[in-house]
Amino acid sequence: MRWLGRVAAIAACLCALQEPANGQRAPFASPPPGSGPTPMRPYGQSAGCSEEPAAFHKCAVEKMKTFNPPRTADGKPDFSGFWNRIVVRNMENIEEHPQTIDTSGGKSSIIDPADGKIPYQPWAAAKRDEMFSTYVNPLALCTPLGSPKQAYGPGTFRVVQTPGFLFMLNDFAHSYRIIPTDGRPHVGAAIHLFDGDSRGRWEGNTLVIDVTNQRDRQWLDAVGNFFSEDVHVVERFTMIDTDVIHYEATITDPKTYTRPWTMASGWRRNKEEPLEIWENACWEGIQGELDNVYYGLKHYPGFPPR
Protein backbone atom coordinates (compact mmCIF):
# COMPACT_ATOMS: atom_id res chain seq x y z
CA MET A 1 0.00 0.00 0.00
CA ARG A 2 1.21 3.47 -0.90
CA TRP A 3 0.98 4.87 2.66
CA LEU A 4 2.88 1.87 4.06
CA GLY A 5 5.73 2.66 1.72
CA ARG A 6 5.79 6.25 3.03
CA VAL A 7 5.77 5.01 6.64
CA ALA A 8 8.59 2.55 5.92
CA ALA A 9 10.74 5.26 4.39
CA ILE A 10 10.13 7.62 7.32
CA ALA A 11 10.89 4.88 9.85
CA ALA A 12 14.13 4.09 8.01
CA CYS A 13 15.24 7.70 8.31
CA LEU A 14 14.29 7.82 12.00
CA CYS A 15 16.36 4.77 12.87
CA ALA A 16 19.23 6.09 10.77
CA LEU A 17 19.20 9.35 12.71
CA GLN A 18 19.06 8.00 16.28
CA GLU A 19 21.86 9.79 18.10
CA PRO A 20 24.42 7.61 19.92
CA ALA A 21 26.61 8.69 22.80
CA ASN A 22 30.29 7.80 22.68
CA GLY A 23 30.66 4.03 23.08
CA GLN A 24 26.91 3.51 23.42
CA ARG A 25 25.30 0.27 22.24
CA ALA A 26 22.46 0.75 19.82
CA PRO A 27 19.04 0.37 21.49
CA PHE A 28 18.28 -2.21 18.80
CA ALA A 29 21.53 -4.16 19.25
CA SER A 30 21.24 -7.95 19.45
CA PRO A 31 20.71 -8.98 23.09
CA PRO A 32 23.57 -10.86 24.75
CA PRO A 33 23.14 -14.58 25.57
CA GLY A 34 20.96 -15.23 28.60
CA SER A 35 18.93 -12.04 28.21
CA GLY A 36 15.59 -13.83 28.14
CA PRO A 37 12.80 -13.31 25.57
CA THR A 38 13.35 -10.37 23.22
CA PRO A 39 10.40 -7.94 23.26
CA MET A 40 8.90 -7.42 19.80
CA ARG A 41 5.57 -6.88 18.12
CA PRO A 42 3.75 -9.91 16.68
CA TYR A 43 4.30 -10.90 13.06
CA GLY A 44 1.57 -10.91 10.44
CA GLN A 45 0.97 -13.41 7.64
CA SER A 46 1.32 -13.40 3.87
CA ALA A 47 0.19 -16.15 1.47
CA GLY A 48 -0.73 -18.29 4.48
CA CYS A 49 2.83 -18.07 5.87
CA SER A 50 3.95 -16.34 9.03
CA GLU A 51 6.19 -13.37 8.25
CA GLU A 52 8.62 -14.36 11.02
CA PRO A 53 11.79 -14.97 8.96
CA ALA A 54 12.60 -18.61 9.71
CA ALA A 55 8.93 -19.64 9.61
CA PHE A 56 8.32 -17.69 6.39
CA HIS A 57 11.30 -19.35 4.74
CA LYS A 58 10.22 -22.85 5.73
CA CYS A 59 6.63 -22.27 4.58
CA ALA A 60 7.72 -20.59 1.33
CA VAL A 61 10.05 -23.44 0.37
CA GLU A 62 7.07 -25.80 0.47
CA LYS A 63 4.77 -23.47 -1.47
CA MET A 64 7.26 -22.83 -4.26
CA LYS A 65 7.31 -26.57 -5.04
CA THR A 66 3.76 -26.47 -6.37
CA PHE A 67 2.90 -22.83 -7.16
CA ASN A 68 2.71 -22.03 -10.88
CA PRO A 69 3.34 -18.28 -11.23
CA PRO A 70 1.86 -15.94 -13.84
CA ARG A 71 4.18 -15.71 -16.83
CA THR A 72 5.41 -13.21 -19.37
CA ALA A 73 5.04 -13.75 -23.12
CA ASP A 74 8.45 -15.47 -23.20
CA GLY A 75 7.38 -17.95 -20.50
CA LYS A 76 9.31 -16.52 -17.53
CA PRO A 77 7.66 -15.87 -14.14
CA ASP A 78 6.18 -12.38 -14.26
CA PHE A 79 7.45 -10.22 -11.38
CA SER A 80 6.19 -6.99 -12.93
CA GLY A 81 4.41 -4.62 -10.58
CA PHE A 82 4.78 -2.72 -7.33
CA TRP A 83 5.95 -4.37 -4.12
CA ASN A 84 6.56 -3.66 -0.43
CA ARG A 85 8.97 -5.53 1.83
CA ILE A 86 7.78 -8.04 4.40
CA VAL A 87 9.60 -10.36 6.85
CA VAL A 88 12.48 -7.90 7.45
CA ARG A 89 10.20 -5.30 9.02
CA ASN A 90 12.78 -2.59 9.71
CA MET A 91 16.40 -1.89 8.90
CA GLU A 92 17.66 -1.51 12.48
CA ASN A 93 19.28 -4.93 12.79
CA ILE A 94 19.05 -8.03 10.57
CA GLU A 95 19.85 -10.16 13.62
CA GLU A 96 17.31 -10.58 16.44
CA HIS A 97 16.70 -7.27 18.22
CA PRO A 98 14.23 -5.69 20.64
CA GLN A 99 11.34 -3.37 19.91
CA THR A 100 12.22 0.31 20.33
CA ILE A 101 10.04 3.37 20.73
CA ASP A 102 9.54 3.77 16.98
CA THR A 103 9.92 0.30 15.44
CA SER A 104 8.79 -3.27 15.87
CA GLY A 105 11.84 -5.31 16.86
CA GLY A 106 12.25 -8.64 15.13
CA LYS A 107 13.63 -12.14 14.88
CA SER A 108 16.86 -12.69 12.99
CA SER A 109 16.50 -12.77 9.21
CA ILE A 110 19.54 -15.07 9.07
CA ILE A 111 18.50 -18.66 8.40
CA ASP A 112 22.02 -20.09 8.07
CA PRO A 113 23.87 -20.39 10.44
CA ALA A 114 21.06 -21.76 12.59
CA ASP A 115 21.93 -19.47 15.51
CA GLY A 116 20.86 -16.45 13.45
CA LYS A 117 24.21 -14.71 13.83
CA ILE A 118 26.48 -13.32 11.13
CA PRO A 119 29.67 -15.45 11.27
CA TYR A 120 32.17 -12.62 11.65
CA GLN A 121 35.88 -13.07 11.97
CA PRO A 122 36.94 -11.90 15.48
CA TRP A 123 38.36 -8.56 14.28
CA ALA A 124 35.20 -7.85 12.29
CA ALA A 125 32.87 -8.69 15.21
CA ALA A 126 34.78 -6.19 17.36
CA LYS A 127 34.61 -3.58 14.62
CA ARG A 128 30.86 -4.10 14.15
CA ASP A 129 30.34 -3.36 17.85
CA GLU A 130 32.02 0.04 17.41
CA MET A 131 30.11 1.11 14.31
CA PHE A 132 26.98 2.67 15.84
CA SER A 133 28.89 5.00 18.16
CA THR A 134 31.67 5.87 15.69
CA TYR A 135 30.18 6.43 12.23
CA VAL A 136 27.07 8.02 10.78
CA ASN A 137 24.74 5.44 9.28
CA PRO A 138 25.30 5.63 5.48
CA LEU A 139 21.52 5.41 4.98
CA ALA A 140 21.19 8.84 6.63
CA LEU A 141 23.47 10.23 3.91
CA CYS A 142 21.36 8.70 1.13
CA THR A 143 24.08 6.24 0.08
CA PRO A 144 22.83 3.72 -2.53
CA LEU A 145 21.57 0.58 -0.78
CA GLY A 146 23.52 -2.15 -2.56
CA SER A 147 22.75 -5.86 -2.21
CA PRO A 148 21.21 -7.50 -0.31
CA LYS A 149 19.86 -4.29 1.27
CA GLN A 150 18.00 -3.20 -1.87
CA ALA A 151 15.65 -6.14 -1.31
CA TYR A 152 14.57 -4.93 2.15
CA GLY A 153 15.14 -1.21 1.80
CA PRO A 154 12.64 1.56 2.57
CA GLY A 155 9.74 2.59 0.39
CA THR A 156 8.00 0.92 -2.52
CA PHE A 157 9.68 -1.25 -5.18
CA ARG A 158 8.71 -1.49 -8.82
CA VAL A 159 9.80 -4.29 -11.16
CA VAL A 160 9.77 -3.76 -14.91
CA GLN A 161 10.49 -6.96 -16.83
CA THR A 162 11.47 -7.38 -20.47
CA PRO A 163 13.13 -10.20 -22.42
CA GLY A 164 16.78 -10.03 -21.43
CA PHE A 165 16.45 -7.50 -18.58
CA LEU A 166 14.79 -6.77 -15.24
CA PHE A 167 14.66 -3.27 -13.82
CA MET A 168 14.13 -2.82 -10.07
CA LEU A 169 13.18 0.73 -9.07
CA ASN A 170 12.93 2.03 -5.51
CA ASP A 171 11.57 5.37 -4.39
CA PHE A 172 14.34 5.80 -1.78
CA ALA A 173 17.05 8.18 -2.98
CA HIS A 174 16.50 7.39 -6.69
CA SER A 175 17.72 3.81 -6.19
CA TYR A 176 17.47 1.41 -9.11
CA ARG A 177 19.00 -1.76 -10.52
CA ILE A 178 19.46 -2.82 -14.14
CA ILE A 179 19.79 -6.60 -14.25
CA PRO A 180 20.69 -8.28 -17.55
CA THR A 181 19.43 -11.85 -17.90
CA ASP A 182 21.03 -12.51 -21.28
CA GLY A 183 24.15 -14.32 -20.08
CA ARG A 184 26.64 -11.48 -20.42
CA PRO A 185 29.70 -11.59 -18.10
CA HIS A 186 30.36 -9.30 -15.14
CA VAL A 187 32.33 -6.11 -15.60
CA GLY A 188 36.06 -6.20 -14.88
CA ALA A 189 37.27 -6.85 -11.35
CA ALA A 190 38.86 -3.39 -11.07
CA ILE A 191 35.45 -1.66 -11.31
CA HIS A 192 33.53 -1.20 -8.04
CA LEU A 193 30.04 0.30 -7.90
CA PHE A 194 27.85 1.36 -4.99
CA ASP A 195 25.15 -1.09 -6.10
CA GLY A 196 27.56 -3.66 -7.48
CA ASP A 197 27.26 -5.43 -10.82
CA SER A 198 24.17 -7.66 -11.14
CA ARG A 199 23.75 -10.56 -13.58
CA GLY A 200 20.51 -12.53 -13.59
CA ARG A 201 19.51 -15.96 -14.79
CA TRP A 202 16.44 -18.17 -14.45
CA GLU A 203 16.54 -21.51 -12.65
CA GLY A 204 13.03 -22.83 -13.21
CA ASN A 205 10.69 -20.38 -11.48
CA THR A 206 13.48 -18.69 -9.51
CA LEU A 207 15.29 -15.54 -10.58
CA VAL A 208 18.92 -15.88 -9.46
CA ILE A 209 20.97 -12.67 -9.36
CA ASP A 210 24.74 -12.83 -8.96
CA VAL A 211 26.12 -9.58 -7.50
CA THR A 212 29.83 -8.71 -7.51
CA ASN A 213 31.99 -5.56 -7.68
CA GLN A 214 30.26 -3.75 -4.80
CA ARG A 215 31.79 -0.87 -2.92
CA ASP A 216 31.84 -1.24 0.86
CA ARG A 217 30.32 2.13 1.81
CA GLN A 218 26.86 0.88 2.88
CA TRP A 219 25.82 -1.10 5.98
CA LEU A 220 23.45 -4.04 6.04
CA ASP A 221 21.38 -2.30 8.74
CA ALA A 222 21.48 0.61 11.22
CA VAL A 223 23.42 -1.27 13.91
CA GLY A 224 26.47 -1.41 11.65
CA ASN A 225 26.66 -4.93 10.21
CA PHE A 226 29.03 -4.58 7.28
CA PHE A 227 31.03 -6.19 4.45
CA SER A 228 34.18 -5.55 2.44
CA GLU A 229 34.65 -4.99 -1.29
CA ASP A 230 35.30 -8.73 -1.64
CA VAL A 231 31.63 -9.43 -0.91
CA HIS A 232 29.76 -11.75 -3.29
CA VAL A 233 25.96 -11.94 -3.02
CA VAL A 234 23.75 -14.54 -4.68
CA GLU A 235 20.06 -13.57 -4.53
CA ARG A 236 17.09 -15.84 -5.23
CA PHE A 237 13.60 -14.44 -5.92
CA THR A 238 10.75 -16.99 -6.12
CA MET A 239 7.04 -16.25 -6.34
CA ILE A 240 5.04 -18.39 -3.86
CA ASP A 241 1.68 -16.70 -4.49
CA THR A 242 0.39 -14.26 -7.08
CA ASP A 243 1.04 -11.47 -4.58
CA VAL A 244 4.06 -12.73 -2.58
CA ILE A 245 7.75 -13.26 -3.44
CA HIS A 246 10.21 -15.16 -1.26
CA TYR A 247 13.71 -13.64 -1.17
CA GLU A 248 16.91 -15.40 -0.15
CA ALA A 249 20.47 -14.08 -0.27
CA THR A 250 23.73 -15.91 0.40
CA ILE A 251 26.60 -13.58 1.32
CA THR A 252 30.25 -14.61 0.98
CA ASP A 253 33.12 -12.36 2.05
CA PRO A 254 36.34 -14.14 3.06
CA LYS A 255 37.86 -10.88 4.32
CA THR A 256 35.07 -10.34 6.86
CA TYR A 257 33.24 -13.60 7.62
CA THR A 258 34.38 -17.09 8.57
CA ARG A 259 31.92 -18.73 6.16
CA PRO A 260 29.05 -17.87 3.78
CA TRP A 261 25.70 -17.06 5.42
CA THR A 262 22.13 -16.81 4.20
CA MET A 263 19.23 -14.49 5.03
CA ALA A 264 15.54 -14.58 4.06
CA SER A 265 13.02 -11.84 3.42
CA GLY A 266 10.05 -11.24 1.14
CA TRP A 267 7.91 -8.89 -0.91
CA ARG A 268 4.13 -8.44 -0.94
CA ARG A 269 2.39 -6.88 -3.93
CA ASN A 270 1.30 -3.27 -3.51
CA LYS A 271 -2.17 -2.85 -5.05
CA GLU A 272 -2.97 0.65 -3.87
CA GLU A 273 -3.95 3.07 -6.62
CA PRO A 274 -2.46 5.12 -8.14
CA LEU A 275 0.50 2.81 -8.66
CA GLU A 276 3.56 4.97 -9.16
CA ILE A 277 7.04 5.61 -7.78
CA TRP A 278 7.32 8.97 -6.06
CA GLU A 279 10.49 11.03 -6.09
CA ASN A 280 12.43 10.91 -2.82
CA ALA A 281 14.96 13.75 -3.01
CA CYS A 282 16.99 12.39 -0.10
CA TRP A 283 20.36 14.06 -0.66
CA GLU A 284 18.77 17.35 -1.66
CA GLY A 285 16.58 17.22 1.44
CA ILE A 286 19.38 16.92 4.00
CA GLN A 287 21.67 19.70 2.74
CA GLY A 288 20.50 22.18 5.38
CA GLU A 289 20.73 19.61 8.18
CA LEU A 290 24.09 17.90 7.66
CA ASP A 291 25.36 18.87 11.13
CA ASN A 292 22.33 17.18 12.66
CA VAL A 293 22.75 14.14 10.42
CA TYR A 294 26.36 13.64 11.50
CA TYR A 295 25.81 14.29 15.25
CA GLY A 296 29.57 14.59 15.53
CA LEU A 297 30.14 11.08 14.13
CA LYS A 298 32.64 10.22 11.42
CA HIS A 299 31.90 9.55 7.77
CA TYR A 300 31.99 5.79 7.19
CA PRO A 301 35.12 5.06 5.09
CA GLY A 302 34.58 1.36 4.36
CA PHE A 303 36.99 -1.25 5.63
CA PRO A 304 39.88 -1.28 5.83
CA PRO A 305 39.72 2.53 6.25
CA ARG A 306 41.14 4.42 3.27
Salt bridges, closest charged atoms under 4 A:
GLU51 OE2 - ARG268 NH1 2.67
GLU62 OE2 - LYS65 NZ 3.06
GLU92 OE1 - HIS97 NE2 3.85
GLU95 OE1 - LYS117 NZ 3.87
GLU95 OE2 - ARG128 NH1 3.89
ASP112 OD2 - ARG259 NH2 2.65
ASP129 OD1 - ARG128 NE 2.95
GLU130 OE1 - LYS127 NZ 3.38
ASP171 OD2 - ARG2 NH2 2.51
ASP171 OD2 - ARG6 NH2 2.42
ASP182 OD2 - ARG184 NH2 2.73
ASP197 OD2 - HIS186 ND1 2.80
ASP197 OD1 - ARG199 NH1 3.08
GLU203 OE2 - ARG201 NH2 3.09
GLU203 OE1 - ARG236 NH1 3.18
ASP210 OD2 - HIS186 NE2 2.69
ASP210 OD1 - HIS232 NE2 2.65
ASP216 OD1 - ARG217 NE 3.29
ASP216 OD1 - ARG306 NH2 2.65
GLU229 OE1 - HIS192 NE2 3.90
GLU229 OE2 - ARG306 NH2 3.78
ASP230 OD1 - LYS255 NZ 3.97
GLU235 OE1 - ARG177 NH2 2.71
ASP243 OD1 - ARG269 NE 2.97
ASP243 OD2 - LYS271 NZ 2.82
GLU248 OE1 - HIS57 ND1 3.94
